[in-house]
Amino acid sequence: MSRVITQEVARGLYKATRTAHVDADVAASFKVGDAIQARNVNPTGHTRLPRYIRGKQGVVAADHGIFQFADSLAHGGGKQPQHLYSVKFTAQELWGADAPAQDSLYIDLWDDYLEKMA
């Protein structure tokens, strides 16, 4: 039974990813290994930029390719295709010096959420 559920979930995730993926020629703003900072913005309405990472520093771990920008879609602004990155944040960066030094969080973030470190 669990194998059937797992296959159904996998098919659903595959379909969701394929429908959000955009076949467009959009230049990447970042590459794997780049130091970034999550933008510290407070938009009205929908955003997938969690408050706890706003203004925090991380490192680009992977570039997933070009996807529809969920915030734009939620506000009727169209797909606004852009790169979606997996970004690594250390637990200490997010929650302070008392957080375990070996722990990290990876979160997927679009170009519009990120800034290059100076």
Buried (B, 14 or more C-beta within 10 A) or exposed (E): EEEEEEEEEEEEEEEEEEEBBBEEEBEBBBEEEBEBBBBEEEEEEEBEBBEEBBEBBBBBBEBEBBBBBBBBBEBEEEBBBBBBBBBBBBBBBBBEEEBEEEEBBEBBBBBBBBBEEE
